[in-house]
Amino acid sequence: MRAVERTPWAERRTPTHDAMCLAVAMRPERVFGYPLVPARAKVEAPIGGGFADVLCWTDAPPSEREWAIVEVKTNAERTTGGDIIRQLRWYRERLGLPARLVLVVPPIWDAPSAMQDLILMAGVEILPVTYFTIEEVS
């Protein structure tokens, strides 16, 4: 999917990573609190000199639109909490709009709890990919 990444955290992506991005893109309204107004998503959205994994926005008039920058991390991707926070903030700064920062992880993410706490304390939401793949039961 990704041809080139020009950001300092560039790394190879896996089919698992791509499948997780697709799961978010199939249900972008869930980023904003399901159910809400319809939402749209773009995978590998160009922002600044890089590509956000998924960029989501509500389908609303521009003055009422909400934005979310979604970063996807698999258990195979080794990174620090600080790197994730810096990466998401870097994208938000270049987007130039207020945006929710969201990290999507596997159902069982093997990151240390201290790292997860750091990410949450920085205002980044952490959602398991199953939040986007489990069907709603009526």
Secondary structure, DSSP 4 states (H G I P E B T S, - for coil): ------STT-----HHHHHHHHHHHH-GGGGG-SSSS-EEEEEEEEETTEEEEEEEEESS-GGG--EEEEEE--TT----HHHHHHHHHHHHHHHTS--EEEEEE-SS--S-HHHHHHHHHTT-EEEETHHHHSPPP-
